[in-house]
Amino acid sequence: MGIFSRRKSRYNGPPSDHFNGTTFNNKGFTEHASFAALLKWGMNRKPGPWPKQVPPQPGDMPPERVQDDQVRLTMINHSTVLIQTAGLNIITDPVFSQRVSPVSWAGPKRIAEPGIALEKLPPIDVILISHDHYDHLDIASIDRLYRLHQPQILAGLGVDTVLQQESRSNARCETLDWWDSACISQSVQARFVPAQHFSGRGLYDRDMSLWGGFVIEGPAGPIWFAGDTGFGPFLEDIRGRYPRFRLALLPIGAYKPDWFMSRVHISPAEAVRIVQMMHIEQALAIHFGTFKLADDGYEEPVTDLRKAMAEANLPDERFLTLVNGEAWQTVKQEIAVPV
């Protein structure tokens, strides 16, 4: 179905504090930017510089499996990360297409290739989908992964309707409400947790599916994939359930201009604040350096992150910024080292 197609509600369920019977909302009912604000941004944009293309860098091929409480992260691109732990291969928001758009001939185009080609990934057991935006739910990539591996797919309420309408591989997903969990092995479960964002793939389906992040609970300790999010009161709810995180994947891009983007995207400085307040032992930056989505320049997210870390006296190794294809893993002494 096209972006102009009218759709009925994607989820039929009882109303809750974040669902009114048709659409979902953030905690605190965060208002979306108005059309006037969107027009103001469009007429006054001052985008930072981006290269036309970034030369690909050869990455280390991941092992087939990583066992027990060890963890290996491989940065693929954007918000796509391969998480290997407890014998499982988990991939977040897989995006391998050239554009993140409803059409193949327009929309944000990648300037950096995926660090590992989709066909060269190890067997994928689980796909985590944070929300239905095109730079996070890429149907072409989902279909290719599903045909190759038949993974378990987890997403928020209503995203199953998107797959039913758009997937050509008969890919199906298990949908979760905030705080619901799904078993992905005998020792690991994934819990869907709140975020402050929105959803929609066209003109008439705003907020008809649920957005969020995931906490992977397993032998390595809690691993938080935050998805896309602004800084909001939901963080206190997550901290109440998870007083400390072993690892966290936090977005740092698409944050300028702040007056327009801060409702739905954290800045690098806010990402550093989250590392401190959520007691995150190791953070990995995501959502930067692949697609030009806002006004921050190509180098600004990392530059602003390092500046914020220095001001907070946070050591460089505490918050990693890996290039596409680069990996990081724990060692048996519980010391984290770059690969």
KACORQUI-V83666 format. One record per residue. N is the residue number from 0. RES is the residue in one letter. BURIAL is I if it has 24 or more other ideal C-beta (glycine too) atoms within 12 Angstrom, else O. Layout:
((N,RES,BURIAL) (N,RES,BURIAL))
This chain:
((0,M,O) (1,G,O) (2,I,O) (3,F,O) (4,S,O) (5,R,O) (6,R,I) (7,K,O) (8,S,I) (9,R,I) (10,Y,I) (11,N,O) (12,G,O) (13,P,O) (14,P,O) (15,S,O) (16,D,O) (17,H,I) (18,F,I) (19,N,O) (20,G,O) (21,T,O) (22,T,I) (23,F,I) (24,N,I) (25,N,I) (26,K,I) (27,G,O) (28,F,O) (29,T,I) (30,E,O) (31,H,O) (32,A,O) (33,S,O) (34,F,O) (35,A,O) (36,A,O) (37,L,O) (38,L,O) (39,K,O) (40,W,O) (41,G,O) (42,M,O) (43,N,O) (44,R,O) (45,K,O) (46,P,O) (47,G,O) (48,P,O) (49,W,I) (50,P,O) (51,K,O) (52,Q,O) (53,V,O) (54,P,O) (55,P,O) (56,Q,O) (57,P,O) (58,G,I) (59,D,I) (60,M,O) (61,P,I) (62,P,O) (63,E,O) (64,R,O) (65,V,I) (66,Q,O) (67,D,O) (68,D,I) (69,Q,I) (70,V,I) (71,R,I) (72,L,I) (73,T,I) (74,M,I) (75,I,I) (76,N,I) (77,H,I) (78,S,I) (79,T,I) (80,V,I) (81,L,I) (82,I,I) (83,Q,I) (84,T,I) (85,A,I) (86,G,I) (87,L,I) (88,N,I) (89,I,I) (90,I,I) (91,T,I) (92,D,I) (93,P,I) (94,V,I) (95,F,I) (96,S,I) (97,Q,I) (98,R,I) (99,V,I) (100,S,I) (101,P,I) (102,V,O) (103,S,O) (104,W,O) (105,A,O) (106,G,O) (107,P,I) (108,K,I) (109,R,I) (110,I,I) (111,A,I) (112,E,I) (113,P,I) (114,G,I) (115,I,I) (116,A,O) (117,L,I) (118,E,O) (119,K,O) (120,L,I) (121,P,I) (122,P,O) (123,I,I) (124,D,I) (125,V,I) (126,I,I) (127,L,I) (128,I,I) (129,S,I) (130,H,I) (131,D,I) (132,H,I) (133,Y,I) (134,D,I) (135,H,I) (136,L,I) (137,D,I) (138,I,I) (139,A,I) (140,S,I) (141,I,I) (142,D,I) (143,R,I) (144,L,I) (145,Y,I) (146,R,O) (147,L,I) (148,H,I) (149,Q,O) (150,P,I) (151,Q,I) (152,I,I) (153,L,I) (154,A,I) (155,G,I) (156,L,I) (157,G,I) (158,V,I) (159,D,I) (160,T,I) (161,V,I) (162,L,I) (163,Q,O) (164,Q,I) (165,E,I) (166,S,I) (167,R,O) (168,S,O) (169,N,O) (170,A,I) (171,R,O) (172,C,I) (173,E,I) (174,T,I) (175,L,I) (176,D,I) (177,W,I) (178,W,I) (179,D,I) (180,S,O) (181,A,I) (182,C,O) (183,I,I) (184,S,O) (185,Q,O) (186,S,O) (187,V,I) (188,Q,I) (189,A,I) (190,R,I) (191,F,I) (192,V,I) (193,P,I) (194,A,I) (195,Q,I) (196,H,I) (197,F,I) (198,S,I) (199,G,I) (200,R,I) (201,G,I) (202,L,O) (203,Y,O) (204,D,I) (205,R,I) (206,D,I) (207,M,I) (208,S,I) (209,L,I) (210,W,I) (211,G,I) (212,G,I) (213,F,I) (214,V,I) (215,I,I) (216,E,I) (217,G,I) (218,P,I) (219,A,I) (220,G,I) (221,P,I) (222,I,I) (223,W,I) (224,F,I) (225,A,I) (226,G,I) (227,D,I) (228,T,I) (229,G,I) (230,F,I) (231,G,I) (232,P,O) (233,F,I) (234,L,I) (235,E,O) (236,D,I) (237,I,I) (238,R,I) (239,G,O) (240,R,O) (241,Y,I) (242,P,O) (243,R,O) (244,F,I) (245,R,I) (246,L,I) (247,A,I) (248,L,I) (249,L,I) (250,P,I) (251,I,I) (252,G,I) (253,A,I) (254,Y,I) (255,K,I) (256,P,I) (257,D,O) (258,W,O) (259,F,I) (260,M,I) (261,S,I) (262,R,I) (263,V,I) (264,H,I) (265,I,I) (266,S,I) (267,P,I) (268,A,I) (269,E,I) (270,A,I) (271,V,I) (272,R,I) (273,I,I) (274,V,I) (275,Q,I) (276,M,O) (277,M,I) (278,H,O) (279,I,I) (280,E,I) (281,Q,I) (282,A,I) (283,L,I) (284,A,I) (285,I,I) (286,H,I) (287,F,I) (288,G,I) (289,T,I) (290,F,I) (291,K,I) (292,L,I) (293,A,I) (294,D,I) (295,D,I) (296,G,I) (297,Y,I) (298,E,O) (299,E,I) (300,P,I) (301,V,I) (302,T,O) (303,D,I) (304,L,I) (305,R,I) (306,K,O) (307,A,I) (308,M,I) (309,A,O) (310,E,O) (311,A,O) (312,N,O) (313,L,I) (314,P,O) (315,D,O) (316,E,O) (317,R,I) (318,F,I) (319,L,I) (320,T,I) (321,L,I) (322,V,I) (323,N,I) (324,G,I) (325,E,I) (326,A,I) (327,W,I) (328,Q,I) (329,T,I) (330,V,O) (331,K,O) (332,Q,O) (333,E,O) (334,I,O) (335,A,I) (336,V,O) (337,P,O) (338,V,O))
